[in-house]
């Protein structure tokens, strides 16, 4: 087993998350980070010179650290999921934006605060409450 098998190269550090959407240039060919993570590292052993080179070259683009306290675009997850708005020069659904912010931005950062100011009115709604605070619904009543 030790002579035929190896640990596959991973572009990201152990605690980092993989960004599958970004594009990189690999030997003159534009590919997605998903292709890099899933196909292009198949025959490369972890710890090898090639792996280390790829990690230093591509991890800044293809990997990121999850925020300690994720940015919540809408309170209590009250997102108008299908509504589309302009975000970063592209048209995205509010659900995609909320997921992006939760995965990429920390609560309280400038990026999170700006997104809330610009998008809350379009993407968020107030959930209906049947009971006051500290009360519960009596379903048998």
VENSUL-V55101 format. One record per backbone hydrogen bond with DSSP energy under -1.0 kcal/mol. NH is the residue of the N-H (numbers start at 1). CO is the residue of the C=O. Records with the same first field share a line. If there is no record, write none. Layout:
NH->CO + CO
This chain:
5->1
9->44
16->13
17->64
19->62
24->31
26->29
29->26
31->24
33->22
34->20
36->32
37->33
38->34
39->35
40->35
42->39
44->41
46->7
48->45
52->48
53->49
54->50
55->51
56->52
57->53
58->54
59->55
62->58
63->59
64->17
71->105
77->74
78->75
79->77
80->123
81->79
85->92
87->90
90->87
92->85
94->83
95->81
97->93
98->94
99->95
100->96
101->97
102->98
103->99
104->100
105->101
107->69
109->106
113->109
114->110
115->111
116->112
117->113
118->114
119->115
120->116
123->119
124->120
125->78
135->132
141->138
